[in-house]
Amino acid sequence: MHIPYVGSGPYCYSNSFAMLMGEHAPSTAVIETLTGGPFGMQLLAGRLPFFDPFGWDPSEGFDNVLTSLGWTSEVSSRGTADEALERLRAAVANGPVWVGPVEMGHLHHQPGMTGAIGADHYVVVLGVDDDTVLMHDPQGYPYATLPLADFMTAWAKESVAYGEPYTLRTGFERVGEVADLDALRAGLKTATSWLHLRDDVVVPPGTVGNGEAAEGLAALWEAGPDDGLRGHLAHFAVRVGARRLDDAATCLARLDLDDASAILREQARLVGALQYPVVMNDDATVARGLRELAPTYDRLRAVLSS
C-alpha cells in the first residue's frame, strides 16, 4: 500500500497559492502537479541540477494552475523600487498579496540567511507599515516580520535567475467551481508537455534534460562534487524533487493513469533515496542511483503519449 508523503518541505509557491485560495484551495499536490514541475529533470549549463523539466521554472506553470482550477488573478512587476512599494501598499490594503520570486538569502528572519544565495522563494504579504513587512512565509514562519529595506532588496531578486523584479499577484477570484479531478484532467496535457524537451524555451548553453541530465549529474558526482553542488542537493533539490514526484504519482493514480503513476512513484523513490548518500559523501551510490533514474523519463513520456 502506498502512503503519500505529508510533511514539511520547500513548497513555497504552492503553499502561497493555497493560502490565497483559502477554503476553496485544492491540495498542494494538485497545485504542484498542475505547474508541470514533476515532469522531467534538467541540468542547467551542464552543472546545476533540478528535478524539474528542461527549460522550466515555477512561473512557467502558474497560468496552467489558475486556469485549470477556475481561478484568475492580476499580476504586475518591474518598475522602480518606489513604484513597486506603492503597488504593494495599494494591493495589501485590499487583502493578502502573493509575492515572488524573492531572494531567500535576504529574508533575515530565517536563521542563517545573511545575504544573497541565488535561491528563489514566494511569500504572502499581510501588511506593510513605514519600516516593516508582515508576511506568512511558507518556509515555516507564520506572521514573520522583516525590515522593509530587507524585503525590498529580496523582492528585487537580482540574484535569482528567472522572473521579473517586484512581481506580485492580487485580485484572486474564483470564477468557476472546478473539482480537483476535473482540474487535473483539464491541465494534465499542458503539465506533462514539459517531458518533451520543449524547443520554445530559453536555457543556458550546455543545459540538458531528462535522462541526459541524470547521466550528466552522475558523471559530475563521480568526478567529485564541490560543497555548493552537494549542499544544493542535500538541502533543496532532492527534498522538493522527491516530494513533487510523489504528489504527481498520487494525482495520476486518482485519474486511473496507473502505469504513469507507477513510474512517477519509482522516480520519487529513486530521487528520495539519494538524500542519505549525498549527505554521507557516498558518491558512488549517488551516481548509481542517478543512472538508474535516467531511463525512467523516456518510459514516462512513452506511457503518457500512448
N, C-alpha and C positions, 0 to 999 in steps of 0.2 A: 504493500500500500504506500502510495506517495504522500508525503506530508509537505505541503508548500511551506516555504520559508516565511516566517513573520518575525520581524525584529528591526533593530536599528540598521542604518546603512546610509550611504550618500545618495539619497533620492531627492535632492533639493528642489528641482523644478516640479516633479510630480507631487511632492508633498505641498508645495506652494500652490499649485493649481487646485489641489483638493481643498486647501484652506479657503480659497476664494469661492469655490463651488458650494461649500457649506454642506447642508443636509442633503443636497442633490448630487454630491460628489460620488463617482464610482470609486472602486478600489484603486490604489496607486498602481497595482498590477495592470489594470486595464489602461490607465493613462500611459504607463511606461511602454506597454506593448504597442499602443497606437502611435507613439513617437517614431517607431521603426528602430529604436536603439538596440533591441536584442538581435537584429538580423544581420550579422556579419562581424568582421574584425578588420581593423586597419593598423598599419604600421606607418605612421606619419614620417615622411622623409627617410624611410627605412630605419628609423631609430626609436620613435616614441609609440608604444603600443596602446591601443584601446580596444576593448571587446565591444565595439560598435561598428557600424558599417563604413565602408570605404567612402570618403568624402562627406560623411555625416557629421553634424554637430547638433546639440539639443534644439537649437532654434529651427532647424530644418523640419522638425516633426510637430511643432506646436499647432500649426493650422489644421493638420490632419486630426489631432486630438480634439480640438474645439468643434470642428465641423462634424466629426463622427458622433460626438456626444450631444450635439444640438445646442452648442453654446456659441456666443460671439463675444468679442472684446475689442477694445480700441488700443492700438499700440502706437507709441511715439518714441522718438530717440533723437540723438545728436543735439546740436546747438551748443551754446556756451554753458559753463557750469552754472552761472546765474540764471540763465533761461531754463535749464533743467530743474534747478531747485524751485523756480516759480511754478513749473508744471507739476512737480511733486506736491508742493503745498496745496495747489488748487485741487489736485486729484484726491489727496488724502482727506481733504475737507468733506468729501462725499463718501468716504469709506476706505477700507484697506486697499493697498496698491501692491501689485505684483511687480517686483523689480529684479532685473538681471539681464545679462550676466554682470556680476560684480567680481572684483578680485578678492578672493577669500583671505589672502595674506594681510589685507588692510582691515579686516574685521577683528579688531584687537580685543573684543570681548571673548574671543575664542583663545584658550590657552595656547601659547607657543606661536601665535601669529604676530610677527613683528615687522613684516614688510612683504612686498610682492613675491609670490611663489609661482605665478603663472597658472593658478587654479581658479576655474570659474565657479560661480555659486549663484543661488537665487534665494530671495527673501521676500517676506510680506511686510511692508511698511505700514505701521498702525498710526503713527503720529510724528510730527516734526515741530519742534519749537525753535527758539533762536539759536540754540547751540547743541541740540541733541536730537537724534533719531530714535524712535521706539519701533521695535520690529519683533515679529516672530521669525526666528532663524531656525529653519528645519534641521540644522545640524545638531540640534538638541538644546536650543536656548530660547524658550518662550519668553516674551516680554523683555528681550535684550535691549539695552540702551548702548548707544555709541555716539561719541562726539561727531557733530555734523561734518566737521572738516575731514575726519577719517572716512566717514561714509561717502562723501563726495569724491574722495580720492579712489576709494574702492569702485564706485559707480563709473568713474571714467574708464576703468578696465583697460588701461594702457598695456598691461602685460598679459591680457587674455587674447588668444589668437583669433577668436571669431566674434561675431556680433557687433552691434553698434554701441558707442558710448551713450550712457544716460537713457537706456531703454526701460520703459515701464509699460505695463498693461493695466487698464482700468475699464470700467463700464462693463464688467462681466454680466452677461444676460443669458438666461436660459430661454431659447426660442423654440425649443421642441422637447417633448418628453421622450427620450430615447433610452431604452433598456440597455444594460451592459452588453448583452449578446448581440443585439441589433447594432450597437456601435462598433463592436468588433467585426461583425460581418461587413459593415459599411466601410471601415477603414483598413481592413486587413490587406487588400491588394496594394494600396499605397505604402503601407508599412513594410511589407515584405519585398517590395520592388527594390529595396536597398541591397538585397542579396545579389543583385545582378551587376555589381560593379559599374554603377551608372557613369555615363560619359558626359553628363551635363553638370558635373561638379568640378570645382577648382581645388586641387590638392597640391601640397608642396612637392617639388621634384623628388623622385625616389620613393614616393608613397606607394605601398602595395596593399592588397586587400585579401580577406578570407584565408584560404589555405596558404597562399604565398606569404601572407602576413604572419601566420603561425609558424611556418617554416623559417621565415626570416628572423623572428624573435628567438626561435630555438637556436639558430646559429649565433646570434648575439649573446645568448646566455652561455653557450659553450665556450665562447671567446672570453667570457668573464664580464658580467655587467658591472657598471660603476654604481656608486651608492645612490645616485639620483634615480637611475633606472630601477634598481632593486626597491627603493622606497616607494616609487610610483606604483609598482605592482602590489607591494605589501600593504600600503595604506589606502589605496584607492582602486586601482584598475581591476584587481581580482574580486574585491568585495562587490563592487557595483556590477561587474560583468556576470558573475555567477548568479546574483540575485535577479537581474533583469532576464536572464535566460530561464531561470526557474519560473518567474512570473509569466513569461511568454508561453512556456510549456503548459502551465495551468490554464491560461486563456485559450490556447488552441485545443486543449482537451475538452473545454466547455463547448467548443464548436464541433466536437466529434472528429477533429483532424488528428487522429490518434498517432499516425505514423510520424507526422511532423512534430507532434508533441513529444514523442519518444526521443527523437533526435535532439530536440532542444533540451530535454532533461539530461541526455547524455552529455551535451555540451556544458550544461550547468555543473554537472559532477566533475567533468574534466577541468574546467576553469577553477571551481572551488577547491579542488584537490591540489592546486598549485600553491595555495597560501602557506602551508607548512614548509615545503621545501624552499620556497622563496625566502621565508624568514630565517630558516636554518642554514642557508647557504648551500643547500644540496642541489647544485646547479645541474648535475646530470639528470636528476629526476624531473626537474623543471623542463629541460629540453625534451625528454621523452614524452612528458605529458602534452607539450605543445605539438609535437609531431603526431601524436595520437588524435589531437583535436583537428589538425589540418584538413583531413579529407571529409570531415562532417559537414562542412559548408556546402560542398558540391552535392552531397547527399540530401541536405535540407532543401536546397534550391530545386533539385530534381523532384522531390516529393511534393513541394508546393506548386510546381509547374504542371504536375500530372492531372 
